[in-house]
């Protein structure tokens, strides 16, 4: 009885594995990670987004610098008193 159960389980597992492999498409050579990154880096839309983000970060940095300078002057006046 145990032998029959093991045989049936083995056939079921083999059928499952062979069935799942049969439904997979033929594997194409995968594009290397380096090539994917290079393709994404040179994409015109990505370049535009990076340029926009860099400009936004520069504006934010200037705004933050002004705010910090203003706060520092206020604290300096407070300390002098």
C-alpha positions as a LaTeX table, in Angstrom:
\begin{tabular}{lrrr}
\hline
Residue & $x$ (\AA) & $y$ (\AA) & $z$ (\AA) \\
\hline
Unk1 & 0.00 & 0.00 & 0.00 \\
Unk2 & 2.77 & 2.40 & 0.94 \\
Unk3 & 4.66 & 1.59 & $-2.25$ \\
Unk4 & 1.60 & 2.33 & $-4.38$ \\
Unk5 & 1.10 & 5.70 & $-2.62$ \\
Unk6 & 4.73 & 6.64 & $-3.18$ \\
Unk7 & 4.53 & 5.58 & $-6.83$ \\
Unk8 & 1.37 & 7.64 & $-7.39$ \\
Unk9 & 2.89 & 10.66 & $-5.62$ \\
Unk10 & 6.07 & 10.33 & $-7.70$ \\
Unk11 & 4.12 & 10.16 & $-10.94$ \\
Unk12 & 2.02 & 13.17 & $-9.89$ \\
Unk13 & 5.11 & 15.23 & $-9.06$ \\
Unk14 & 6.80 & 14.25 & $-12.32$ \\
Unk15 & 3.65 & 15.13 & $-14.29$ \\
Unk16 & 3.38 & 18.47 & $-12.54$ \\
Unk17 & 7.03 & 19.35 & $-13.19$ \\
Unk18 & 6.91 & 18.28 & $-16.83$ \\
Unk19 & 3.59 & 20.06 & $-17.35$ \\
Unk20 & 4.84 & 23.35 & $-15.93$ \\
Unk21 & 8.01 & 23.17 & $-18.01$ \\
Unk22 & 6.02 & 22.48 & $-21.17$ \\
Unk23 & 3.91 & 25.63 & $-20.75$ \\
Unk24 & 6.92 & 27.93 & $-20.32$ \\
Unk25 & 7.97 & 29.90 & $-23.36$ \\
Unk26 & 11.39 & 29.23 & $-24.81$ \\
Unk27 & 13.84 & 31.26 & $-22.79$ \\
Unk28 & 15.47 & 34.05 & $-24.73$ \\
Unk29 & 18.92 & 35.24 & $-23.78$ \\
Unk30 & 18.28 & 37.78 & $-21.06$ \\
Unk31 & 19.49 & 41.31 & $-21.36$ \\
Unk32 & 22.23 & 41.89 & $-18.86$ \\
Unk33 & 21.61 & 44.24 & $-15.98$ \\
Unk34 & 24.33 & 46.57 & $-17.25$ \\
Unk35 & 22.61 & 46.91 & $-20.61$ \\
Unk36 & 19.22 & 47.51 & $-18.98$ \\
Unk37 & 20.64 & 50.29 & $-16.83$ \\
Unk38 & 22.45 & 51.82 & $-19.79$ \\
Unk39 & 19.26 & 51.75 & $-21.89$ \\
Unk40 & 17.24 & 53.37 & $-19.12$ \\
Unk41 & 19.92 & 56.00 & $-18.44$ \\
Unk42 & 20.02 & 57.10 & $-22.08$ \\
Unk43 & 16.24 & 57.18 & $-22.48$ \\
Unk44 & 15.20 & 60.73 & $-23.51$ \\
Unk45 & 12.21 & 60.78 & $-21.14$ \\
Unk46 & 14.40 & 59.72 & $-18.23$ \\
Unk47 & 16.92 & 62.44 & $-19.08$ \\
Unk48 & 14.20 & 65.07 & $-19.01$ \\
Unk49 & 12.88 & 63.80 & $-15.68$ \\
Unk50 & 16.40 & 63.85 & $-14.19$ \\
Unk51 & 16.98 & 67.40 & $-15.42$ \\
Unk52 & 13.63 & 68.59 & $-14.01$ \\
Unk53 & 14.33 & 66.91 & $-10.69$ \\
Unk54 & 17.82 & 68.48 & $-10.51$ \\
Unk55 & 16.35 & 71.95 & $-11.10$ \\
Unk56 & 13.69 & 71.35 & $-8.45$ \\
Unk57 & 16.31 & 70.19 & $-5.95$ \\
Unk58 & 18.42 & 73.29 & $-6.61$ \\
Unk59 & 15.41 & 75.55 & $-6.00$ \\
Unk60 & 14.58 & 73.68 & $-2.81$ \\
Unk61 & 18.19 & 73.90 & $-1.63$ \\
Unk62 & 18.27 & 77.67 & $-2.17$ \\
Unk63 & 14.95 & 78.08 & $-0.37$ \\
Unk64 & 16.17 & 75.96 & 2.53 \\
Unk65 & 19.46 & 77.89 & 2.73 \\
Unk66 & 17.59 & 81.19 & 2.92 \\
Unk67 & 15.28 & 79.87 & 5.61 \\
Unk68 & 18.17 & 78.50 & 7.68 \\
Unk69 & 20.11 & 81.75 & 7.34 \\
Unk70 & 17.06 & 83.70 & 8.51 \\
Unk71 & 16.64 & 81.39 & 11.52 \\
Unk72 & 20.36 & 81.66 & 12.35 \\
Unk73 & 20.20 & 85.47 & 12.29 \\
Unk74 & 17.15 & 85.39 & 14.57 \\
Unk75 & 18.93 & 83.09 & 17.03 \\
Unk76 & 22.07 & 85.25 & 16.91 \\
Unk77 & 20.04 & 88.32 & 17.80 \\
Unk78 & 18.38 & 86.41 & 20.62 \\
Unk79 & 21.76 & 85.30 & 22.02 \\
Unk80 & 23.19 & 88.85 & 21.90 \\
Unk81 & 20.44 & 90.19 & 24.15 \\
\hline
\end{tabular}
